[in-house]
Amino acid sequence: MRKNLFYYLFTVLCTATLFISCSDDEDTPNPVNPLVGVYSLSDYETADFVVAEGDDPIKNFPKAGPLYAKWDAKKEDPFTVAASGMFRMMGATMLPQVLNTIEMSEDGNIIASYVDKPTLQGTDKLMNWAMAGLMGGMFPEKSKITSLAATSGFVNSPAGLATWSESNGKVVVKLNITNILGAALGGQDASSLETIINQVLTGEPAVLKELLKSLFQIDLANVTDASIRQLQGWALNGIPMNKKEENGKTYLYLDKSAFDTFMTLRDTGEKDDYGEPIIKNDLLYVWEALVSANLIPAEAAGAVALIQIISGYWSETKTFDIGLDLMKQ
């Protein structure tokens, strides 16, 4: 059940989007929001690409794909540009194995066509592919990535798991946690948990930490209250995502400001085997807690290496955009 819950949440979070358009006056209805419709993941595109002047081109460099990623450092750094391609390659490997289409309904619901019980392939090769691209100057051939995409076994998520709205230029995605838990538990009625969930989301961070530890063995004691409050705000009010439309595509993404609280490193007061201070951030603490509670599938656990790479560069990061790259059908 815990693994299914991970994939359910993964799919719902990946299907984030848009704005309910309605009117009390039946004679003068509001126009349908142009973002209403069904979207597929963008095609994976590669090309030989020179990251820095004077360098040899990186072969099969990921230019675009289902995952929108843009990472720039304050000082021009070829590594962050190359790493952006690495993220796009990883997204193109995993997302099409889980997600097929996203419907952004006029009634405000988000409906995903997804693989109910995916068996992710290629995850054992991801880090080797990533390092080959970053250090060896060659990412996998396009066909190796696109051949992994699911072609059957899709089901539609029920209405009521996630809704969208548009406010102040942002696409606000609101998750119905009660319904998501019920769906993850095989369609059980989870309404009895609604009061408890609301109390947790509006309570002090310490209360949330204690409940997560007692109910799910998720120990977030080292996570700052600021990060807990940000997650509570997202759960209560929705996740505000940036929207960009260009070249026939729609990009829905979070920017650097959404991650600052989680990514800023701090000294833990501990030393490593070489006597050097150990520094961590809240995202690393959260990831370790989820792994310890067996809520991260084994095939996804290696993603901690990506968190560590990003964390080391965070103080020098100027732009960090991550989200979905979509095409309207």
Steps between C-alpha positions, in 0.01 A plus 500: 500500500783742582656454157162552332453815708832633372397446137153645562647816649768509230236485226272757661790743556615450143150585374498847652289771323244763456199729539130435549291725277132548596230763546187553706334662198396225257426754225851647504740214576864570539717386207672167541855540620729432200707266713208258535567184301694176482879509499764243422862502609732678260723292275854428606742692278879467485782659303877533520549815707797715602446603864801732527698675229808299408367172639413198289127453444309269734347229285127428525456797733137513632356826360136444600267236634219429747694663783558873473832587663709815500789550743738796487765607748574862596831469323473335162567134571495233227426236763152632584415523129613141448317391815178653364533257210562218745174580681312504169644158413394359837152645464469356150601161637249485786199724432376324182511169687246636750302777333319505165278809482365778723151638460443847637124500528275802471345408836839541665591134540834353397466156343808295422536202272771299673639149548334352806788276610811609312820302498764760431769388258843651448526644850800278570679672210397857572801606704740341250323681216510824698871476576578403141327817387656729757850357508533299180330735258239252378142441612310185391362488149147634475357158413628350825292747696183512288478119477431487875172695478181315593262431210213324681351431842374855552216588737339835578525655843162579659373855532550670833866417562636832375356825370645811345442872493683798352588796717739792451665332205559178692340160450395385846470125544306378803522139612211336684704304751200315642395372157857414403543289814167328434600421141842373608327271751299335224203733489423493870303784654758717676258774603542403865859623470404844370475668840836359606660606170371857536624518859844384389518747211400795717691398812850572619783331305597302810153341503532396136846354558378295796197364312704402195745319724234312696275412203749441217841478672611812310748683720522868401650622827791669319283679243452872573161639593522736201500208257214329685293820486565535127376144440197568719426811295523307174269229635244752627508762227650323199839495331563819297669406174641719227349478153671564170368443148726515198571312178180300534591372845375560852747501788379467858781525751632607838784750517790548739296693756284193558803296606715747696372395842559132427835533322703737716782302665588526868759344729365196685766520771629157398825395333558253220766227498758757388419745778317739266172659612185333366259744340146416398176668403137424567447316172777255587347446843156440347641258243689303766183480711291371209762240409523389863121462513507289177287756317750543217513207254844344473526600135459868594728510804805593292350842434669615821813553289314766301391675818859507620625643168240777499558575869871558446428760233200665661677805643622583149172423325325784316227309315352164588181416311359148509162372383305356207549558127161437338337501155128561458323236296 
